[in-house]
């Protein structure tokens, strides 16, 4: 096996994509919002799944925290 193929296979072992359900992503976003620790990963999850404010509120996020994310959330 050549060096290039070995590098490609090795990076594939370390960079595996995990299966993330919508509920798991929602749980992660709400936890980050309630802890007031919204980082790039949280913003990426919001935009990837297209969460709405109502979803976050129904799942347990605080109203004030959701208002802070108004620019990121879908209408």
C-alpha positions as a printed NumPy array, in Angstrom:
array([[  0.   ,   0.   ,   0.   ],
       [  1.335,   3.426,  -0.928],
       [  1.952,   6.308,   1.442],
       [ -0.967,   8.313,   0.107],
       [ -3.513,   5.532,   0.55 ],
       [ -2.145,   4.799,   4.029],
       [ -2.602,   8.473,   5.017],
       [ -6.132,   8.566,   3.614],
       [ -7.169,   5.42 ,   5.47 ],
       [ -5.523,   6.598,   8.673],
       [ -7.306,   9.958,   8.597],
       [-10.588,   8.156,   7.934],
       [-10.202,   6.147,  11.134],
       [ -9.796,   9.273,  13.229],
       [-12.338,  11.502,  11.48 ],
       [-15.386,   9.276,  11.543],
       [-18.754,  10.973,  11.406],
       [-21.035,   9.951,  14.224],
       [-24.75 ,   9.465,  13.781],
       [-26.482,  12.381,  15.466],
       [-30.241,  12.395,  15.744],
       [-32.319,  15.551,  15.786],
       [-33.272,  14.912,  19.417],
       [-29.629,  14.529,  20.47 ],
       [-28.715,  17.752,  18.705],
       [-31.667,  19.521,  20.302],
       [-30.632,  18.252,  23.726],
       [-27.078,  19.51 ,  23.166],
       [-28.27 ,  22.933,  22.032],
       [-30.683,  23.352,  24.959],
       [-28.022,  22.281,  27.45 ],
       [-25.569,  24.798,  25.997],
       [-28.203,  27.55 ,  26.034],
       [-29.188,  26.929,  29.638],
       [-25.523,  26.865,  30.682],
       [-24.953,  30.127,  28.746],
       [-22.142,  28.502,  26.745],
       [-23.179,  28.881,  23.129],
       [-20.101,  28.212,  21.01 ],
       [-19.438,  27.559,  17.33 ],
       [-20.463,  23.902,  17.635],
       [-23.847,  24.907,  19.038],
       [-24.396,  27.478,  16.295],
       [-23.439,  24.871,  13.683],
       [-25.982,  22.418,  15.113],
       [-28.708,  25.062,  15.061],
       [-28.049,  25.941,  11.443],
       [-27.555,  22.314,  10.361],
       [-30.857,  21.077,  11.763],
       [-32.735,  24.349,  11.222],
       [-34.152,  24.609,  14.719],
       [-36.986,  27.015,  15.455],
       [-37.457,  28.96 ,  18.668],
       [-40.602,  26.97 ,  19.506],
       [-38.67 ,  23.696,  19.395],
       [-36.063,  24.962,  21.822],
       [-38.697,  26.356,  24.188],
       [-40.709,  23.123,  24.13 ],
       [-37.59 ,  21.123,  24.899],
       [-36.756,  23.212,  27.971],
       [-34.661,  26.198,  26.932],
       [-35.167,  29.451,  28.803],
       [-37.012,  32.213,  26.969],
       [-34.253,  34.788,  27.496],
       [-31.619,  32.433,  26.085],
       [-33.722,  31.77 ,  22.988],
       [-34.125,  35.512,  22.447],
       [-30.337,  35.781,  22.409],
       [-30.225,  33.295,  19.535],
       [-32.89 ,  35.116,  17.511],
       [-30.48 ,  35.934,  14.679],
       [-29.429,  32.312,  14.248],
       [-32.772,  30.527,  14.557],
       [-35.154,  29.938,  11.66 ],
       [-38.368,  31.903,  11.726]])
